């Protein structure tokens, strides 16, 4: 699955042909959305799980 990356496109959410939207990773806000919605929660869950098991 290729990432949509077009820095000239000013939209953060770009409609896909089959329906739905994709993030435009040429836009810095898309990276902030990715980090705040997936990477940080995953790290929090991992830290809490490790702390609970020790």
KOLGU-330536 format. One record per residue (C-alpha): z, x, y; residue in three letters. Coordinates in nm, 4 decimals. Each point is the difference from the previous one (the first is absolute). Example, Ala and Ser with C-alpha at 12.3 -4.5 7.8 and 13.67 -1.06 7.14 Angstrom:
REM residues 2
<rec pz="0.7800" px="1.2300" py="-0.4500" residuo="ALA"/>
<rec pz="-0.0660" px="0.1370" py="0.3440" residuo="SER"/>
This chain:
REM residues 54
<rec pz="0.0000" px="0.0000" py="0.0000" residuo="UNK"/>
<rec pz="-0.1176" px="0.1664" py="0.3198" residuo="UNK"/>
<rec pz="0.2045" px="-0.0273" py="0.3176" residuo="UNK"/>
<rec pz="-0.1627" px="-0.1510" py="0.3063" residuo="UNK"/>
<rec pz="0.0060" px="0.2664" py="0.2697" residuo="UNK"/>
<rec pz="-0.1960" px="-0.0460" py="0.3219" residuo="UNK"/>
<rec pz="0.1655" px="0.1435" py="0.3126" residuo="UNK"/>
<rec pz="-0.2586" px="-0.1700" py="0.2231" residuo="UNK"/>
<rec pz="0.1044" px="-0.3444" py="-0.1272" residuo="UNK"/>
<rec pz="0.2918" px="-0.1191" py="0.2144" residuo="UNK"/>
<rec pz="0.1223" px="-0.2578" py="-0.2540" residuo="UNK"/>
<rec pz="0.3019" px="0.0840" py="-0.2147" residuo="UNK"/>
<rec pz="-0.0680" px="-0.2788" py="-0.2534" residuo="UNK"/>
<rec pz="-0.3628" px="-0.0206" py="-0.1091" residuo="UNK"/>
<rec pz="-0.1297" px="-0.2986" py="-0.2002" residuo="UNK"/>
<rec pz="-0.1309" px="0.0810" py="-0.3481" residuo="UNK"/>
<rec pz="-0.3177" px="-0.1533" py="-0.1409" residuo="UNK"/>
<rec pz="0.1767" px="-0.1691" py="-0.2916" residuo="UNK"/>
<rec pz="0.2753" px="-0.1405" py="0.2205" residuo="UNK"/>
<rec pz="0.3259" px="0.1387" py="0.1290" residuo="UNK"/>
<rec pz="0.0483" px="0.2938" py="0.2317" residuo="UNK"/>
<rec pz="0.0165" px="0.3774" py="-0.0287" residuo="UNK"/>
<rec pz="0.1744" px="0.2535" py="0.2182" residuo="UNK"/>
<rec pz="-0.2181" px="0.2250" py="0.2153" residuo="UNK"/>
<rec pz="0.1501" px="0.3432" py="-0.0710" residuo="UNK"/>
<rec pz="-0.1928" px="0.1462" py="0.2931" residuo="UNK"/>
<rec pz="0.2567" px="-0.1766" py="0.2214" residuo="UNK"/>
<rec pz="0.3477" px="0.1589" py="0.0345" residuo="UNK"/>
<rec pz="0.1768" px="-0.3375" py="-0.0176" residuo="UNK"/>
<rec pz="-0.1337" px="-0.0460" py="-0.3539" residuo="UNK"/>
<rec pz="0.1821" px="0.3145" py="-0.1098" residuo="UNK"/>
<rec pz="0.3222" px="-0.1262" py="0.1632" residuo="UNK"/>
<rec pz="-0.0382" px="-0.3297" py="-0.1875" residuo="UNK"/>
<rec pz="-0.0552" px="0.1833" py="-0.3294" residuo="UNK"/>
<rec pz="0.3039" px="0.2234" py="0.0471" residuo="UNK"/>
<rec pz="0.2359" px="-0.2731" py="0.1211" residuo="UNK"/>
<rec pz="-0.1049" px="-0.2601" py="-0.2584" residuo="UNK"/>
<rec pz="-0.0361" px="0.2106" py="-0.3163" residuo="UNK"/>
<rec pz="0.1195" px="0.3590" py="0.0155" residuo="UNK"/>
<rec pz="0.3326" px="-0.0499" py="0.1797" residuo="UNK"/>
<rec pz="0.1141" px="-0.2959" py="-0.2173" residuo="UNK"/>
<rec pz="-0.0977" px="0.1914" py="-0.3138" residuo="UNK"/>
<rec pz="0.2042" px="0.2983" py="0.1161" residuo="UNK"/>
<rec pz="0.3002" px="-0.2239" py="0.0783" residuo="UNK"/>
<rec pz="-0.0149" px="-0.1621" py="-0.3447" residuo="UNK"/>
<rec pz="-0.0250" px="0.3415" py="-0.1665" residuo="UNK"/>
<rec pz="0.2972" px="0.1406" py="0.1931" residuo="UNK"/>
<rec pz="0.2185" px="-0.3064" py="-0.0683" residuo="UNK"/>
<rec pz="-0.0953" px="0.0031" py="-0.3688" residuo="UNK"/>
<rec pz="0.0826" px="0.3686" py="-0.0359" residuo="UNK"/>
<rec pz="0.3285" px="-0.0476" py="0.1884" residuo="UNK"/>
<rec pz="0.0947" px="-0.2918" py="-0.2242" residuo="UNK"/>
<rec pz="-0.0757" px="0.1842" py="-0.3221" residuo="UNK"/>
<rec pz="0.2020" px="0.3083" py="0.0888" residuo="UNK"/>
